[in-house]
Amino acid sequence: MISPPKRAGLRVAKGKLRMHDETCRQILVRIARVTTCTDLDRDGFQSLMGFFEYLGFQPIDTSAPRPGR
């Protein structure tokens, strides 16, 4: 099972890609072989994020220094 922040990241990717719920569920089944994000494991999460990046999603680099920190 993946952490809540990773599930939130998937929701962000889904929104940025303007993906419908049904389309996202179909991708979950085909790519990660699960029916909900709650059932994702680490490998499924990595596969799903890789596919979202292939579709054009660009995650922000959280390891980069941010102004004011």
Secondary structure, 3 states (H helix, E strand, C coil): CCCHHHHHHHHHHHHHCCCCHHHHHHHHHHHHCCCCHHHCCHHHHHHHHHHHHHCCCCCCCCCCCCCCC
